Amino acid sequence: MNLKHKAAVVTGASRGVGKATALVLARAGCSVLINYSHSRKEAEGTAEEVRALGAQAICFAGDVSEDGICRRMMDAAAQAFGRLDILVNNAATTRFIPHGNLEEVLEEDWERILAVNLKGPFQCARAARKYLDASGDGVVINVASVAGITGSGSSIPYCASKAALINMTLSLARVMAPRVRVNSVAPGFIAGHWTQQGLGRDYEAVKERTEARAALGKVCQPEDVAAAILSLITGSKLITGQTIVCDGGVLVGPIAP
């Protein structure tokens, strides 16, 4: 897909993977709606960077766990840009809870994590569907996680939410075909603010251990994940219902002796 004059919604785009995705789309000539929940200043900064690349940008505040917000957001994108071709479901949340501490997992953890990480992408895809259909070349990318494959991550509810998102990608790929393709990207450890905040003083040690287990000896930067997202948008038009792992080869394992 040639992205010039196309339009996208990227959820959770104030920083990290969402910001990197907004910028890589903008470099290709795509207008971008930058969704954020709390980080208004960072979102406005992302919008300015998008505009500096010559692309249109608007910011939209809202929590994707609320269906009405998802619907208004897609309408806002279509009204601002005259079309909507791409939806990147990147917004996510978690609480870092050691997996063995089952009693520490609260009911509100399940409710919040599933509402944002699973219900949110569904609601956004549903709200965007009529616009993506009209595009004739619509694409949905769900940002999942290797946690949804390995069952190892920040918390059990987070892992479960990402596993369900991978499964939902298959369902949506069927029902939104043939005019819309739906795929997901499953990043591994992503260096940056979100992981630093969650791991605290353990961040560097965990990062080093992860690099040691990776065939490529590296963990993801947000730009690496954005590049994987872009490849699914602009690459083959016959790829749908797939999950691409972007983890530096952690699932593959270290280089063979």
Secondary structure as UniProt FT lines:
FT   TURN            4..5
FT   STRAND          7..10
FT   HELIX           16..27
FT   TURN            28..29
FT   STRAND          31..36
FT   HELIX           40..52
FT   TURN            53..54
FT   STRAND          57..61
FT   TURN            64..65
FT   HELIX           67..81
FT   STRAND          86..89
FT   TURN            99..100
FT   HELIX           102..104
FT   HELIX           107..114
FT   HELIX           115..119
FT   HELIX           120..135
FT   STRAND          138..143
FT   HELIX           147..150
FT   HELIX           156..176
FT   TURN            177..179
FT   STRAND          180..187
FT   HELIX           193..199
FT   HELIX           200..202
FT   HELIX           203..213
FT   TURN            215..216
FT   HELIX           222..234
FT   TURN            237..238
FT   STRAND          243..246
FT   TURN            248..252
//
